[in-house]
């Protein structure tokens, strides 16, 4: 089962996963048009954008040994992606609950809501 991390708690999750290991990845699975409306700034993580429907073909761009936090608009698509990654052998995957919408509310109000 995929764990959920609220945007307000992401800093703690990132800190737990950076000590002595590879930099965690925030995997944004939204569509390019959504990125033009609202995007996050990487702080303590690498930001990777792979739209959900492209992920199976681009799975090789991700390292299963790195911690991955999945992000979408409200958390539904990213939950499905996190489950897919777990099924593909990714050991440390979480879903960012509430997506970029909650990110704007809890973590960075400069990120536009849509």
C-alpha positions in Angstrom: 0.0 0.0 0.0 1.3 3.4 -1.0 1.9 5.9 1.9 0.5 9.4 1.7 2.5 12.5 2.5 0.8 15.9 2.8 2.7 18.8 1.3 3.2 20.3 4.7 5.0 17.1 5.8 7.1 16.7 2.6 10.1 18.5 4.1 10.3 15.9 6.9 10.0 13.0 4.3 12.7 14.6 2.2 15.0 15.0 5.1 14.6 11.3 6.1 15.5 10.2 2.6 18.5 12.5 1.9 20.7 11.4 4.7 23.5 9.5 3.0 21.4 8.4 0.1 20.5 9.7 -3.4 18.5 12.9 -3.8 14.7 12.1 -3.7 12.6 12.7 -6.8 9.3 14.5 -7.0 7.6 13.0 -10.0 5.1 15.4 -11.5 2.7 13.3 -13.6 0.5 16.2 -14.8 0.1 17.2 -18.4 2.3 20.0 -19.9 -0.7 22.4 -20.0 -1.1 22.0 -16.3 2.6 22.7 -15.7 2.2 26.0 -17.6 -0.5 27.0 -15.1 1.3 25.9 -11.9 4.7 24.4 -11.1 6.7 23.7 -8.1 10.3 24.8 -7.4 12.7 22.0 -6.5 14.0 22.4 -2.9 15.8 19.4 -1.5 14.6 17.1 -4.3 15.0 16.6 -8.1 11.8 17.5 -10.0 11.0 15.1 -12.9 8.0 15.6 -15.2 6.6 12.6 -16.9 2.9 12.7 -17.8 1.0 9.8 -16.4 0.1 8.3 -19.8 3.8 8.4 -20.9 5.2 6.7 -17.8 5.2 3.1 -19.0 7.3 4.0 -22.1 9.6 6.3 -20.1 10.0 4.2 -16.9 13.7 3.7 -17.7 14.2 7.4 -16.9 13.6 6.7 -13.2 15.9 4.9 -10.8 14.1 2.4 -8.7 16.7 2.8 -5.9 15.8 6.5 -5.4 12.9 7.6 -3.2 10.0 9.0 -5.3 7.1 11.2 -4.3 4.4 11.4 -6.9 2.5 14.6 -7.6 -0.5 15.5 -9.7 -3.4 18.1 -9.4 -5.4 16.6 -6.5 -3.6 13.3 -5.7 -5.6 10.8 -7.7 -3.4 10.3 -10.8 -0.3 10.4 -8.7 -1.8 7.6 -6.4 -2.2 5.4 -9.4 1.3 6.2 -10.6 2.7 5.4 -7.2 0.9 2.0 -7.2 2.3 1.3 -10.7 5.8 2.2 -9.6 5.6 -0.1 -6.5 4.4 -2.9 -8.8 7.5 -2.3 -11.0 9.8 -2.8 -8.0 10.3 0.8 -6.8 11.0 0.3 -3.1 10.4 3.8 -1.7 7.3 5.5 -3.2 4.8 7.9 -1.7 1.9 9.9 -3.0 1.7 13.6 -2.3 -1.8 13.8 -0.9 -4.0 16.6 -2.2 -1.6 17.2 -5.1 -0.4 20.6 -6.2 -3.7 22.1 -5.1 -2.9 21.3 -1.4 0.8 22.1 -2.1 -0.3 25.7 -2.9 -2.3 25.8 0.4 0.1 24.1 2.7 3.6 24.6 1.3 3.9 27.4 -1.2 1.0 29.9 -1.7 2.9 31.4 -4.6 1.9 28.3 -6.7 -1.4 29.2 -8.5 -4.4 27.1 -7.8 -6.5 25.9 -10.8 
